[in-house]
Amino acid sequence: MTAPALTLYGRKWCHLCDDMLAALEAMRPAWDFSVTVVDVDSDPALEAKYDEIVPVLALGERELCRYRFDAAAVQAALRAP
């Protein structure tokens, strides 16, 4: 089974984005997942979509949390088939 692939949409200068990534990294010992960090400022379409709502953590098209890390939502998504 392939590990779930999470995507963290954020900005380089965003402390909330750094906090969410740190929380994800803290989960790594207990959960199998990959995470890709995407800088929304690198793509005008992403910048327009996410502008002021970063960070956003997604599993595929499903948004798991925004602004603040929601451990319960992430764990529920990782448990789901």
C-alpha positions, 0 to 999 in steps of 0.5 A: 500500500502506498503511503498517503501523499499530503500537500502543504500549500504555504509561503516561505515567510509564513510562520504558521506554515513553518509551524504546520510543517513542524507538527507534521514532522513530529507525526512522522514516527507514528504515521506513514505519509509523504509531504510535499511543500508548495510555495503558492507564490511560485504560481499565480494560479495558486497565489490567487487560490490560496492568497490569505488562507495559507497554510493549507494542508491537503490530501489530494483534493481534500482540504484537511486544515488551514491556518492551524494544524488539526491533528485529529483531522489529519489522523482521521484522513491518514486512517481512512482507506 
